Amino acid sequence: MKLKYGIIILVLGICMDFAGAWMKLTHQANADQVFLFSTVLKIVAMLFIVIKLVTHPKLRDFMNY
């Protein structure tokens, strides 16, 4: 997978977080599940992004700068 897919998953998680907050404010059912799923999406996306950045071949050059 490319890095852009990790960013897309992160943005989707953030959008779901706003939807969950709106559902919580309007006292709709299943708002907690939406919050939980958005948190899982954000964690998976951040882990994926960190793994992609750490395994990039030019990271050593960047860190030695």
N, C-alpha and C positions, 0 to 999 in steps of 0.2 A: 504494500500500500504506500501511497505517496503522502507527503506531509499535509497536502491540502485536504485530504480526507479526514485527518485528525482535527484540523481546524474547523471543518464543516461539522463534525460531530460535537466539537466544543460549542460552536455557535448554536447548534440545535439544542444542546443541553441548557444553554443560557436562555433561549427562547422558551423552552419548556418550564424553566424556573419562573419566568414572568407569568406564564399561563397558570402555573400552580399557585402563585401568589394571588392572582386574580380570583381563582377558584376558592382559595382560602378566605379571601375578603368577602366573597359573596356567599359563603357557607355552603358551597356545593359539595356533593359527595365525592369521595376518592381524591381529594386534594392532596392528602398525605402520600398516596401512591405516586401522584405526578411529581411531587417534590423528591421522593425517593428515587424515581427513575431518572429525573434530571440530574440528581447528584451522582448517580452511577455513571451516566453518560459523560459528565464533566470529568470524573476521576479517570475513566478509561481513556478519554481523549488526552488528558494531561500526561498520563503514563505513556501513551503512544507517542506524543510529541517529544517528550524527554528522551525516550528510547531512540527515536529517529535522529535527534540532535546529537546524542552521545555517540551513536554508531556512524556518524558522518565522517568520511575520511579526512576532511580538512579541519576537523575540530582541533587537532593538535596545533596546527599553524595558528589558529585563532587564539588558543589559550596561551601560546608562547609569545604573542604579540605584546 
